[in-house]
């Protein structure tokens, strides 16, 4: 079970531990699919196909780690 304080601790701890993806872009906490994930910032904005090919974004190995599931959430 999570409360607001614990959720903030998890998000802040994750962004301190992994501030950058392997590609060099910063990481951001993103709410999606019933939870919060720590993701590479390049995954949150659309890029042209040529740019994705040049930067090897097509391989899909960018950081995208689930931090919180809202199913486990209980507001304090």
N, C-alpha and C positions, 0 to 999 in steps of 0.2 A: 504494500500500500504506500502511496506517495501523498505528500502534502505539498503545498506551494514552496515552502523553504527547501525541502529535499529536491524538488524538481529544479529549482534555480541552482542549487549546489551541483547537481548532475550536469547541467548544461554548462555552467561556468567551468567546472573541472575538466570537462571534455574539450572545451575550446582552448583552455590553457595547455592541456596535454598534447593536443593535435591542432595547432593553429594553422597549419598548412597541409595541403594535399601533396602527393608526390610530384604533381605537375607544377608546383610553385604557387598556385592560387590559394587564397585564404579559405578557411572553412567557415561555414555559417550554420546556425541552428535553424532548421526548417520544419514547420508543422505540416504534416501530410499523412495520408493513409492511416488516420486514427492514432497518430503519435507524433513524436518529435525525433528528428534524425540530425546527426552532424554530417553535413555534406560539403563537397567541394563547391565553391561558388560558381564554377563554370557549369555545373549541372542545373543551376537555378535560372540561367538566362539562355535563350536560344542563340545558336551560332549557325552561320551558313555552312553548308556541307563541305565546301572547299577548305574553310578554316578548320573544321573538325578533322578533316583528313590530314592536313598539314601538321596539326598539333597532336595527332594520334588520339583524339577524343573518341574515335570510333571503337577503340578496344574496350571501353567501359570499365576501366580499372580505377576510376576516381573514387575518393573516399565517400562512402555513404553508409554510415553506421547508425543503427537505431539506438536511441537513448532512452526514450520513454514510450510506453504503450498507454494510451488513454484508458484502456480496459482495466489497468492496474491503478488508475487514478482515483483518489478520494480527496476532494477538496476539504480543507480544514475549516 
